[in-house]
């Protein structure tokens, strides 16, 4: 159910099992990681400049494929740590900008895949939240972190207790994700943005991502973040893309970055 397509410097990894809302079993998650790793190798070789993760059909990903779960023998920890987390890490560590486009249900493991991407665009009518109360389970795949970090404890527990889902539009207004588009425009709008980003300076993007992650994970104060930012900017002036960017600006022409 996992497909990899590379065209114009963009790698599209597609979840393609719309008949089951792209729900993921262990094999699908392994295949997903392999596809992202293959795209990452192409990115490291300079042949891919961006990643787009998307799902076919009316849902991005409804989460784990529960139809295959045998309660008596289910090893949830192994599934989470051995399958979901490695796939998320591959996306999060992708050596170029990563995007996700999500329509319909984006739940559980599907939500985790969105968390792992650098930029997430959603359909206005996407469905995001924690339906696990209806299953006797807890939210997983990083959902507690995302909701608590962005929504606060009260709204997070409201979603967990009620199992209510929020729309893509509300998710964007709440600061969970980047932008919301009408469902019929989501993929085309996302592809246009990804194609534009793929022409940019990948080294500068990656430096910016490291700065954002340091601020988030190390809880840097303003002056600490500013100091780190200054050091990164000082180092980047020796790069070819910096010289190209300044020269293009001075000569009033579009830059031609090398990646």
C-alpha positions as CSV (number, residue, x, y, z in Angstrom):
1,X,0.0,0.0,0.0
2,X,3.0,2.3,0.1
3,X,4.2,4.0,-3.1
4,X,7.2,6.2,-3.8
5,X,7.2,8.5,-6.7
6,X,10.1,10.9,-7.5
7,X,9.6,13.7,-10.0
8,X,11.2,17.1,-10.4
9,X,13.2,16.8,-7.2
10,X,10.2,16.0,-5.1
11,X,9.6,12.6,-3.6
12,X,6.0,11.7,-2.9
13,X,5.3,8.9,-0.5
14,X,1.7,7.8,-0.9
15,X,-0.4,5.7,1.5
16,X,-2.6,3.9,-1.0
17,X,-5.2,1.7,0.7
18,X,-8.2,3.9,0.5
19,X,-10.6,1.0,1.1
20,X,-9.5,0.9,4.7
21,X,-8.8,4.6,5.1
22,X,-5.0,4.0,4.7
23,X,-4.9,2.2,8.1
24,X,-1.4,0.9,8.8
25,X,-0.4,-2.6,9.8
26,X,3.2,-3.6,10.8
27,X,4.2,-4.4,7.2
28,X,2.8,-1.1,5.9
29,X,4.8,0.8,8.5
30,X,8.0,-1.1,7.6
31,X,7.3,-0.3,3.9
32,X,6.7,3.3,4.7
33,X,10.0,3.6,6.5
34,X,11.8,1.9,3.6
35,X,10.2,4.3,1.1
36,X,11.2,7.4,3.2
37,X,14.7,6.0,3.6
38,X,15.0,5.5,-0.1
39,X,13.9,9.0,-0.7
40,X,16.3,10.2,1.9
41,X,19.2,8.5,0.1
42,X,18.2,10.3,-3.0
43,X,18.1,13.6,-1.1
44,X,21.5,13.0,0.3
45,X,22.8,12.4,-3.2
46,X,21.3,15.7,-4.3
47,X,18.5,14.2,-6.5
48,X,15.6,15.0,-4.2
49,X,15.0,18.4,-2.6
50,X,11.7,17.8,-0.8
51,X,9.4,15.1,0.6
52,X,5.6,15.0,0.3
53,X,3.6,12.5,2.4
54,X,0.0,12.0,1.4
55,X,-2.8,9.5,1.4
56,X,-5.2,8.4,-1.4
57,X,-8.9,8.5,-1.0
58,X,-11.1,10.2,1.6
59,X,-8.7,9.9,4.5
60,X,-5.0,10.6,5.1
61,X,-4.6,7.7,7.6
62,X,-7.1,6.4,10.2
63,X,-4.2,5.0,12.3
64,X,-3.3,1.4,13.1
65,X,-5.2,-1.3,11.2
66,X,-7.2,-2.6,14.2
67,X,-9.0,-5.2,12.1
68,X,-5.8,-7.3,12.4
69,X,-5.3,-7.0,16.1
70,X,-5.7,-10.1,18.2
71,X,-6.2,-8.8,21.7
72,X,-4.8,-11.9,23.5
73,X,-1.5,-11.7,21.7
74,X,-1.2,-8.0,20.9
75,X,2.2,-6.4,21.8
76,X,1.3,-2.8,21.7
77,X,4.7,-1.6,23.0
78,X,6.5,-3.6,20.2
79,X,4.2,-2.1,17.6
80,X,4.7,1.4,18.8
81,X,8.4,1.3,19.4
82,X,9.3,-1.2,16.7
83,X,7.1,0.1,13.9
84,X,5.5,3.5,14.4
85,X,8.4,5.3,16.0
86,X,11.0,4.2,13.4
87,X,8.7,5.4,10.6
88,X,8.2,8.8,12.4
89,X,11.9,9.2,13.0
90,X,12.7,8.6,9.3
91,X,10.3,11.4,8.3
92,X,11.5,13.7,11.1
93,X,15.2,13.1,10.1
94,X,14.6,13.6,6.4
95,X,17.6,15.6,5.0
96,X,15.4,18.1,3.1
97,X,12.1,19.8,3.8
98,X,9.3,17.4,4.5
99,X,5.6,18.2,3.9
100,X,2.4,16.3,4.6
101,X,-1.1,16.8,3.1
102,X,-3.9,15.4,5.1
103,X,-7.6,15.1,4.3
104,X,-10.3,13.3,6.2
105,X,-9.3,11.1,9.2
106,X,-5.8,11.7,10.5
107,X,-5.8,9.7,13.8
108,X,-3.5,7.7,16.0
109,X,-0.5,6.6,13.9
110,X,-1.7,8.9,11.1
111,X,-1.5,11.8,13.5
112,X,2.0,10.7,14.5
113,X,3.1,10.8,10.8
114,X,1.8,14.4,10.6
115,X,3.7,15.3,13.8
116,X,6.9,14.0,12.2
117,X,6.7,16.2,9.1
118,X,8.2,19.7,9.0
119,X,5.1,21.3,7.5
120,X,1.5,20.0,7.5
121,X,-1.3,21.2,5.3
122,X,-4.8,19.9,6.0
123,X,-8.2,19.9,4.3
124,X,-10.6,22.3,6.0
125,X,-12.8,19.3,6.8
126,X,-10.1,17.0,8.0
127,X,-10.8,15.1,11.2
128,X,-8.2,15.3,14.0
129,X,-8.3,14.2,17.6
130,X,-8.3,11.3,20.0
131,X,-11.0,8.7,19.5
132,X,-9.3,6.3,21.8
133,X,-11.8,6.7,24.6
134,X,-14.2,4.7,22.5
135,X,-11.6,1.9,22.3
136,X,-10.5,1.7,25.9
137,X,-7.1,3.0,24.9
138,X,-4.9,6.1,25.3
139,X,-3.8,8.5,22.6
140,X,-0.4,7.5,21.1
141,X,2.1,8.3,18.5
142,X,3.0,11.6,20.1
143,X,-0.5,13.0,20.3
144,X,-0.3,13.9,24.0
145,X,2.8,16.0,23.3
146,X,1.3,17.8,20.3
147,X,-2.0,18.6,21.9
148,X,-0.6,19.6,25.3
149,X,2.2,21.7,23.7
150,X,-0.1,23.6,21.3
151,X,-3.6,23.5,23.0
152,X,-2.8,23.4,26.7
153,X,-3.9,20.8,29.3
154,X,-7.6,21.7,29.5
155,X,-8.4,21.5,25.8
156,X,-6.2,18.4,25.5
157,X,-8.1,16.5,28.2
158,X,-11.4,17.7,26.8
159,X,-10.5,16.0,23.5
160,X,-9.2,12.9,25.2
161,X,-12.3,12.5,27.5
162,X,-14.9,13.3,24.9
163,X,-13.3,11.6,21.9
164,X,-14.6,14.6,19.9
165,X,-12.7,15.4,16.7
166,X,-11.8,18.8,15.5
167,X,-11.8,20.0,11.9
168,X,-8.7,20.9,9.8
169,X,-9.7,24.5,10.0
170,X,-9.9,24.5,13.8
171,X,-6.6,22.6,14.0
172,X,-4.9,25.4,12.0
173,X,-6.6,28.2,14.0
174,X,-5.4,26.4,17.2
175,X,-1.8,26.3,16.0
176,X,-1.6,22.5,15.5
177,X,-0.7,22.7,11.8
178,X,0.3,25.1,9.1
179,X,-2.5,25.9,6.7
180,X,-6.0,24.6,5.7
181,X,-7.3,24.4,2.2
182,X,-10.6,23.4,0.7
183,X,-10.5,19.6,0.3
184,X,-10.6,19.8,-3.5
185,X,-7.6,22.2,-3.6
186,X,-5.4,20.6,-0.9
187,X,-3.2,18.4,-3.1
188,X,-2.7,20.9,-5.9
189,X,-1.9,23.7,-3.5
190,X,0.5,21.6,-1.5
191,X,2.3,20.4,-4.6
192,X,2.8,23.9,-5.9
193,X,4.3,25.0,-2.6
194,X,6.5,21.9,-2.3
195,X,7.8,22.5,-5.9
196,X,8.7,26.1,-5.0
197,X,10.5,25.1,-1.8
198,X,12.4,22.4,-3.7
199,X,14.1,25.1,-5.7
200,X,15.4,26.8,-2.5
201,X,18.7,26.5,-0.5
202,X,18.4,23.1,1.2
203,X,21.4,23.8,3.5
204,X,19.8,27.0,4.8
205,X,16.5,25.2,5.3
206,X,18.2,22.5,7.4
207,X,20.0,25.0,9.5
208,X,16.7,26.8,10.1
209,X,15.1,23.5,11.1
210,X,17.9,22.7,13.6
211,X,17.4,26.1,15.2
212,X,13.7,25.6,15.5
213,X,14.3,22.1,17.0
214,X,16.8,23.5,19.5
215,X,14.5,26.2,20.6
216,X,11.7,23.7,21.1
217,X,13.6,20.8,22.6
218,X,16.1,22.7,24.8
219,X,13.5,25.4,25.8
220,X,16.0,28.2,24.8
221,X,15.4,31.7,26.1
222,X,15.4,34.6,23.8
223,X,19.0,35.6,24.2
224,X,20.2,32.0,24.0
225,X,18.2,31.5,20.8
226,X,19.5,34.7,19.4
227,X,23.1,33.7,20.1
228,X,22.7,30.4,18.4
229,X,21.0,32.1,15.5
230,X,23.9,34.5,15.1
231,X,26.4,31.7,15.1
232,X,24.5,29.8,12.4
233,X,24.2,32.9,10.3
234,X,27.9,33.6,10.6
235,X,28.8,30.0,9.4
236,X,26.4,30.1,6.5
237,X,28.1,33.1,4.8
238,X,30.9,30.8,3.6
239,X,28.5,28.6,1.6
240,X,28.0,28.7,-2.1
241,X,24.3,29.2,-1.8
242,X,24.9,32.3,0.4
243,X,27.1,33.8,-2.3
244,X,24.5,32.9,-5.0
245,X,21.7,34.4,-3.0
246,X,23.4,37.7,-2.5
247,X,24.7,37.9,-6.1
248,X,21.2,37.2,-7.4
249,X,19.7,39.9,-5.2
250,X,22.3,42.4,-6.3
251,X,21.8,41.6,-10.0
252,X,18.1,41.5,-9.7
253,X,17.7,37.9,-11.0
254,X,16.2,34.7,-9.6
255,X,18.7,32.7,-7.6
256,X,19.9,29.3,-8.8
257,X,20.8,27.4,-5.7
258,X,22.9,24.3,-5.7
259,X,21.7,21.4,-3.6
